[in-house]
Amino acid sequence: MAGWWRALPRAAQRYPWPTNVLLYAGLFSAGDALQQRLRGGPADWRQTRRVATLAVTFHANFNYVWLRLLERALPGRAPRVVLTVLCDQLFGGPIALSAFYVGMSILQEKDDVLLDLKQKFWNTYKHCNQVFPYSRQVCTGLLYS
């Protein structure tokens, strides 16, 4: 295990995009499994698979490209970091949350794919921004019900 743990930073440096996709799949899946465990119900592996699918197909790729774009558009430290976080929360956050709720509804084959988005978007967005600005991915995975 120690060898694997040391190899992760090298893999991330050499293959950043695929490493990012795998990490997102793992984090989203773990968040979903933790949510199910905390609720005390039986494990729903189909649900966890849907969350992982959404993480691999959209969220990992979107966030990778979006954050690299922000880093290139707003390089540097101090005030620009604050501007980068604000841009991420004002533009990236709503896109990611909307894609999550609509994507999950599509994967669950719901009749109204916008219903969860309408009902849950503002509460999730507000909560994620109150807790910690970088927690968008974690909040989305843990608050979805």
Disulfide bonds with the S-S distance in Angstrom:
none
